[in-house]
Amino acid sequence: MENMDIEIKFLEDRRVEAQYMGNSVLADTSEKEGGLGELPTPGAYFLISIATCTALYVQGFAATAKFPLMISS
């Protein structure tokens, strides 16, 4: 498994920034939890990561099986 060095920065208004491989992800909490509620929550990013992981496996399977997928633009 690759080395996963992730840097976390604590920002104002209960926001955080995660940096990995030159990419940044900002997360927020709801106003009820002390945040601004303007960005995805860590829980939303977790669900997004599961969905994208599943999609990549489906894409790989389809390519191996020569099953055409409709490509979104």
C-alpha positions as CSV (number, residue, x, y, z in Angstrom):
1,M,0.0,0.0,0.0
2,E,1.2,3.5,-0.8
3,N,2.3,5.9,1.9
4,M,-0.6,8.1,2.8
5,D,0.8,11.3,4.3
6,I,-2.2,13.5,5.0
7,E,-1.7,17.0,6.5
8,I,-4.7,18.4,8.4
9,K,-5.1,22.1,9.1
10,F,-7.6,23.4,11.7
11,L,-9.3,26.5,10.3
12,E,-11.7,29.0,11.8
13,D,-15.4,28.4,12.2
14,R,-15.0,24.6,12.8
15,R,-13.6,24.0,9.3
16,V,-10.7,21.7,8.4
17,E,-8.4,21.3,5.4
18,A,-6.9,18.0,4.4
19,Q,-4.0,18.0,2.0
20,Y,-2.9,14.9,0.2
21,M,-0.7,14.6,-2.9
22,G,-1.0,18.3,-3.7
23,N,-4.8,18.3,-3.5
24,S,-6.8,20.0,-0.8
25,V,-10.2,19.1,0.6
26,L,-12.1,21.5,2.8
27,A,-14.8,20.3,5.2
28,D,-17.3,22.1,7.4
29,T,-19.9,21.3,10.1
30,S,-23.5,22.4,10.3
31,E,-24.4,25.7,11.9
32,K,-26.0,23.7,14.7
33,E,-22.6,22.1,15.4
34,G,-20.8,25.4,15.3
35,G,-19.7,25.6,11.7
36,L,-21.0,27.6,8.8
37,G,-22.7,24.7,7.0
38,E,-21.3,25.9,3.6
39,L,-19.1,22.9,2.7
40,P,-19.6,19.1,2.7
41,T,-19.2,17.5,6.1
42,P,-16.6,14.8,6.7
43,G,-19.5,12.2,6.7
44,A,-20.6,13.4,3.2
45,Y,-17.0,13.0,2.0
46,F,-17.0,9.5,3.4
47,L,-20.1,8.6,1.4
48,I,-18.6,10.3,-1.7
49,S,-15.4,8.3,-1.3
50,I,-17.4,5.0,-1.2
51,A,-19.4,6.0,-4.3
52,T,-16.3,7.0,-6.3
53,C,-14.5,3.8,-5.2
54,T,-17.5,1.7,-6.3
55,A,-17.7,3.6,-9.6
56,L,-14.0,3.0,-10.4
57,Y,-14.4,-0.8,-9.7
58,V,-17.5,-0.9,-12.0
59,Q,-15.5,1.1,-14.7
60,G,-12.6,-1.4,-14.4
61,F,-15.0,-4.4,-14.6
62,A,-16.8,-3.0,-17.6
63,A,-13.5,-2.4,-19.4
64,T,-12.3,-5.9,-18.7
65,A,-15.7,-7.4,-19.9
66,K,-15.7,-5.0,-22.9
67,F,-19.1,-3.7,-21.6
68,P,-19.8,-0.2,-22.8
69,L,-20.5,2.5,-20.3
70,M,-22.2,5.8,-21.0
71,I,-19.6,8.4,-20.4
72,S,-20.8,11.7,-18.8
73,S,-19.4,14.9,-20.1
